[in-house]
Amino acid sequence: KRMNAVIIDKISAPADVSQLMETIHRAGFEVWLVGGAIRDFLAGYPPHDWDVATNAPCRRLKGLFPRLIPIGIHHNIVQIHTGERTVEVNSYEGFGGNGIHRDLARRDFTVNALAASHPSGEVLDPFGGRADLHAGMLRAVGDAHRGLELRAGGEHHGERGDHRVAGAGDVEDFACFGFHIHDFFREQRHAVFP
């Protein structure tokens, strides 16, 4: 199944982030910028949050990057220190669209479920995040109630390997930037956070 994809001008990642992605790519693995950096770039803001997803197993990442810290190793999440910043790297299973699609399906909001391939710049948008971004709509990926329950229970993606970490504060942060909260999501949020 072909996902909604488009080639965009290359996102200007900082040199250290670009080098991290190139190291993974040259080792023969897929590598994607994911989440906030893509959202901010498409919205016309300079990205500050640099997260990466790859099909490189954590054990291979460990061999490539001596400054790796396992923060959720049982869920394939590590942090890599580049010397300039810490980059969170999520390792997924599979090749091609299936692996990255599963990673994006675990994200909280559609506007965060975006990925840009390195080095091609192809942006994947399987949940309509670009359209929601341009419409100023905040929608959950999949089951909004499940994502909110994870936050209400005090868990985060480092413990569960799930990126659905939308809490009341997250929703309000988006509202401050003019996003409209999808009605279903608003109802679910009030059910979990009375």
N, C-alpha and C positions, 0 to 999 in steps of 0.2 A: 504494500500500500504506500503510495507516495504522499508524503506530508506536505503541508502548505510551506513552500520554501521560496526564497527569493535571494538573489545575490545583491549585496549592498556594498558601498564603498567600505574599504577596510576600516575597522574600528581601530583607532590609534591607542593600542594598549601600551602602557609604559614598557620601556626596553626590558626590564627584568621579567615582566609577565610574558612578553613576547618570547624571550629566551627560554623560559620555563615551558611554554607550549611547544616551541620548536624542538626542544630536547625530547619531549614525549613523542612528537611527530616523527623525528628522525629515528627513534627507537622502534618505529613501525606501528604505532598505535594511533587511534582516532583521538582528537582532542578538540574540545569545544569551550568557548567562553559561554557562561550560562548566567541567567538571572538578572540581577540588578544592573550590571554593566550594559547589557543589551537593551534593557528597558530604558535606562538613562540616555544611551546613545540615540535610540529611535525617537525619544521625546525631545532631543535637542539639548540635553544637558551633558556636561562632562562626566563620564563615569568615574566613580571612586571605589566601588566595590568589585573586586576582581575575583570571581570564582570560576573554577574549571571543572569540567567533567571529561572523563576518558575511559576507554575500555582497557587501559593498562591496569593489571592487577596491582594491589598494594605492594606485594613483594617485589615487583619490578620497579615500582616507583621508589621504593626504599633503596634499590640499587642505583637508581639514577640521581637521587637527591639525598646527600648526606644530612641535610638539615630538615629532615622530615619528622613530624610529630604525629603519632597516631592518636586522633581525638575520638574516633569512632571506628576503630579498626575492624570490629565485628560487623560493622555496617559499611565498610569500605570508604571511610571518610578520613582524610589526613590533612594536615596543614604542612605546607612547604614554605620555609623561610628563604626568601630570595636575596636577602641582604638589605633590600629596600622596604619590604613589606612581607606580611604573611598571606599566602594564597590558600584558600580552602579548595581541596581537590577531592571530588567524588569519583570513585571507580565503579563503573557499571559493567555488567556482563553483556556480551553480544557484540555484533558487528553491524554496521550500517544503521539504518533508521530505527530498528527495533530496540537497541540498547539505549540510545539517547532518548527515544520516545518514552521508555519506561522511567528514565530519570526525570524527565520533564513532567510526567504524569503525577509525580510525588510532590510537586511544588505547591505552594499555597494559593497564589493568585495567577490568573491567566497572563497578566502583564509581567510576571516573573518566570513564566514557563516558556522562555525563549532561549535559543542557543545559536551561536555563530561558530561555524566550523573554521578551524585553523588548518591550512593557510588560505582556503578558498574564499572565506567570507560569507558562505551560504548561511542564511538565517532560517532556522526551523521555527515554525509557529503552529504547532498542532492543535492549539486550543483557542485560537483567535485573539491572542494577546495584543497584537499590533492594532487590530480594529478596536479592541477595548481601550487601549492606551490613547488612541486618537479620539475616541468618543468620551474619554474620561470616566469609563465604567470600571468598577472594581468587582470582578466575579471570581469565585473560587474555582479551582480546577477540581472537577469531580464533586465529591461529597463535602460540602462546606462544613456540615455538622461534625464530620469525622476530624477534619483539620482543627476545628476549634476545640474539640474534646481533647486532642493531644496537648494543646497549650493549657487548657484548663486543668489538666492533670499534672502540670508541671514538667512535662517531658519536652525534649527538643530533639532536633535531628541528630545531634551527636550521640544520643542514647538509643534512638529508635531507627536511625537511618532513613528517616522520613522528613522531607523538607516542608511539610505542612505545619507551619508554626504560626499561623495567623492568630493573633490575640487581639483583644479589644484595642490596645494601644496601636497595633499595626494598622488596623482599620481606620482609626482616628487619624493616624499620620497621613494616610492616603487622602482622607477627606480634607485635610488641611491644604492639600495641593489641588483641590478642586475635583477630585474623583467622586463620582456618584456610586453609591454602594448598591449592588444588585439586590432587588427586593428579597429574593430567597435567601441570600447571604445575610442580609440585615436581620431577617426573622430568625435564622439559625444562631446568629451571634447573640441575640437577646435571650434565646432559649438557654444558651450555655453560660453567658455572662449577664445575669439578671440586673 
